[in-house]
Amino acid sequence: MAQKIKFTDLVIWEDEDYWVINKPPFISTLEDRALSINILSLAREENPAAQVCHRLDKETSGALIIAKNPEAYRHMSMQFEARKVEKVYHAVADGIHDFNNELKQDKILKLSNGTVKIDRAGKEATTTLNTLEAYKFHTLVECKPLTGRMHQIRIHLAHTGASITGDATYGGKPFYLSSVKKKFNLKKEVEEQPLIKRLALHAYLLSFDTLKGKREAVNADYPKDFKVLVHQLEKNK
């Protein structure tokens, strides 16, 4: 899949200093030992000075900012540090949850195995949660992380009892269409596959200041797998 990706097809907004792309799932932001292709290498084919301003997990899709020059990179890094970049994610969570500007402030500790846990010895982390839509057994949640800790949204949702669908690392269950569709028929001896083959998390919006001082808000559409999941949840309420 990664071999077919053309960087310019991913761009959803740009000016002379930045690109915002809609990152597909299953491709790393930075170098990955398992895959030769990553977002940074694709961007550098277009512009050798390109630098990624933040990261999205390999399985997470959505809006990602890339600087075209060192000054732009510094400018964006300062905004991230000062928490002036607004990030909005959408997640499908297991279970029904009624979040209304719920503030999660559990500290996050990074573990040596590449995962994280909630621990008082960890770093400060803040996420605001809002329910967008409740379905039969799932909830579409808007997540606004103020900080940018590793796996922050994933662990904060899991700690609230709302693990992200498909996120086995933090207690999420795979989503099978048969769990919501009444007359679901599968051919004999065919094993049902999960409708989405990753965790259901998408970076939906980024709001930031350009080098010229203009505030921009860029939306990234759902990729096909996330769109299909939400459509089926909607259809089979």
N, C-alpha and C positions, 0 to 999 in steps of 0.2 A: 504493500500500500504506500509506504513512505517514498518508494522509488518514483511514483507517479506525481508527487506533489510539485507544483510550480509555485514559487514564492509569490509572484505577482497576483496569482489567483486568490491568495489568502488575504491580501490587503483590503481592508474595509474603510480606511481613512489614511490620508497622509498630507504632510506639508513638506517644506524643504528640510526640516529637521527630524521629523519622526514618521514612522509607520505605526499604525495600529492594525494588527492582523487578527483574524478569527482562527485561532489554532485548532487544528483537527485533533481528535483524541488519538492516542497510541503513538505519538511522536514526542520526543523529549525536547525541552526548551534548549538545554545545553548539551554538551557531548555525552554520548551514551555508549558504553562498551558494547552493548548488544546490537546497536543500530549505527550504521555509518552516517545516516541522514539525521540531522536535527535542525531546529529552527535557526539557531545561530549560524550554522554553516550555509543554510539556504539564503539567509539574509546577506551574508558576506559574499555570496556569488553576485549579488546585485550591487553591493557597496562594501568594499573591504574594511571600511571604518565602522561598520555596524556593530552596535552593542545592545544586548537585551537588557532592559531596565528592571525587570522583575521576572519571576518564574511562575509557571503553572506546572503542576504534576503531570507526568506523562499521560495518564488516562483522562485528565481534565481538559475540556475543550474551552474555547472562548477567547475573549479580548486580551491581547498582549501588546505592550508598547516596546518598540525597538527604536533606538536613537541612531541617527545617520552620521553624527559627528560627536567628538569628545565634549564640546560645549553643551550640546543637547543632552548628552548622557549625564553630565554633572548637574544640570538644571533639574532633570527628572529625579535623579538620586536624592537631591535636596528636598524635593516635594514629597517623596516617599518617606524620607526621614522625619520631616515635619508633619507627616500624616495629612498632607493636603491633596493626595490623590484619593478620590472616592472610588471604592471597588464594590460592585454589587454582583453577587453570585446567585444562581438559582440551583436548588438541589431537590431531588425527589427523595423523601425520607420514608422509611418504613413506619407504619402506624399512623394514627390520626392525632394531630397536634394543633393546638390553638395558640400560636405565638403572636403576641401583640407588643411589638417593640421590646421583646425580651432581651435583656442584656446578660451575656455570658462573659464572666471575667475570671475563669479558672486558669491558673498558671499552667504552662505547658513545658514539660521536660523532654528533651530529645534523648532517645535511647540509642545504644550502639548498634542495634540491628536495623536502623533506618526507619523506625517508627517513633511515636511519641506517646506520652501518657500525661494525665492530669496529676500534678504534683506541686506541693507548696515550694519545693526547691527549684521549680522551673521558672521560666520567664513570663512576665506579664503578657496577657493576651485578652483582647476584647472583641466580641462579635455581637452584633444586634440581629435578632431573628424575627421574621414576620411571616405568618401564614398567608400564602397567596391563594391557595385552593386546597380544600380537603376532599379526598376521594373515598372510595370504599375502604381500602386498607392502607392508603398512602397519603402523603401530604406534599404539595409543592411549596417549598420554603424559600423566601428571599433572605439571603445572608449577607450582612455588611461587616466585613472584618476591618477594624480600625488598625490593628497591628498586622504584621505579615509573618507570623510564625509558621513553621513547617506543619502541614496537615491540620492547620488551625480549625477550619470549618468542620472537617471530618471528625476530629476529636471532640469539639464543642457540641456538635449535634449528637454524637454517640453518648456523651456524658449526660445529655438531656433525655436520653431514651429514644432518640430519633435518628438512629444510624442511617447513613445514606444508602439507598437501595444499590445493591451490587458491590458495596464496599466491605468485602469479607475481612479485611484487616481490622476494622473497627466495628464488627458485629452486624454489618449490613447483609441482607439476604438477596439472592438472585431473584429477578422478577420473571415469573412465567405467566404467559397470557392466560393459561387455563385457570389461574387463581382468581381472575376477575370475569372472564368470558363464560357465559352460561353454556352455550352450545359449542364448546371448543372440541373439535375432533382432530386427532392426530393419527396418521397412518399407523397400522400395526407394526410393531417392532422398530418404530422410529422414536428415538429418545427426544423429548422436548428440550429445546435450547432456550436459554434466557433471552428475553426480548432485547435487552441491552447487555453487551458483553464487557461492561466496565462499571465503575461507580458513576452514579447519575449526578454529576456535578458540572456546572457550566458557568464560566465567567461572563456574565451577561452585559455588564456596563462598566466603563471606565470614564471618570471625569478628572480632568487635569488642566494645567495652564501650559500654553505653548511658550516658546522663547519670546514671542512678541507680546506675551501677557494676556492672550485671549483664552478664555475658559472654554474648553471643548468637552462634550459628552458624547461618547461613542458606544453604540449598541452593537453587540454581536449576536446574530441570529442563532437559534438552536441548530446544531448539526442534525443530520437525518435520524440517528439512533435515539437522541433525546426527544426530538419532535414526535417520533413514532410512539415512544413511551408515554409522553404527556397526552397525545391524541387518544391512545387506547384507555388510559385512566379516565379521561374525560367522557369517552364514549360508553364506558362500562361502569359508571358511577353506581 
